[in-house]
Amino acid sequence: MRLEQCEAAIKEKKNEMIKLGMTKGLQNEETICCSQELDKLLNDYHRLLLDDNHSKPLNPYVDFFSIFTKHVHRILSIPYRSFFI
């Protein structure tokens, strides 16, 4: 799986989990299962980032943590207005 495909799968799974959580509750078995699937996708994404960073040399002035944080934050950021619609 490529980074772009993984990002799309994470966004889709995140939206599914939000819908399940809002309709069935956070303690529902389906919601928990979806959350675990999202965790697996995030772990896969992290592995892809590590592989990608090992194949291309990092700029010595940019540390890995800032790159990783930027990517994860971009994927997981939820617009505040979606909670009020």
N, C-alpha and C positions, 0 to 999 in steps of 0.2 A: 504494500500500500504506500502511495506517495503522500507527501505532506499535505498537498491540497485536498486529496481524497479523505485523508484522516481529519482534516479541519472540517470538511463538510459533514462527515459522519458524526463528529463531536457536536456540531451545531444542531444537527437533526435530533440526536439523542438527548441533548440538553433541552430542546423544545418539548420533546415527548415527555421527559421527566417532569418538567414544569407543569404541563397539562395534567399529567397523572396526579401530581402532588396537589394541584388545586381542585381537582374533581374528586379524587378518591382519598386524599389525605397522605401525609408524609409517612405514616406508619403502615400503610397498605403494602401488602406483599409485592404487588405489581410495581409500585413506586420504588421500593427497595431494590428489586431485581433490575429495574431500569437504571437506578443509581450505580449499581455494581457494574452494569454493562458500560456505563459512561466512564467509570473508573478504569476499566480495561482499555477503553479507547484512549483515555488520557495517558495511560502508561505506554501504549503503543506509540502515541505521538511523541512522548518524551524519548523513547528509544530511537525513533526516526530522527529526532533533532540531534541526538548524540551521534548517530551514524553519519548524518549530514555534516555535522561539525568536524568529525574526524576525517571525512573525505576532503574537506576544504580547510586549509589552514585559517585559524582565527586571526583577526587583526589583533596584534598585541595590546592595543589601546582599548579594546572592547572586551570586557570579561563575559564569560559564558552565562553567568547568572542574570545579567541584564538582558541578554538575548532571549533566554528562556522565559523570564518574567514577562517580557514584552509580548511574546507569542501566546502564552497562556492567558494573559490579561485580555488580549484582543479576542480570543476565542470565547472566553467565559464572561465577558462583560455583557450585562443585560441593561438595556435602556431603562431608566427609572420610570418613564412614562408607561411602559408595558405593564407595570404593577397596578396602574390606576385606570386602565382601560377595561 
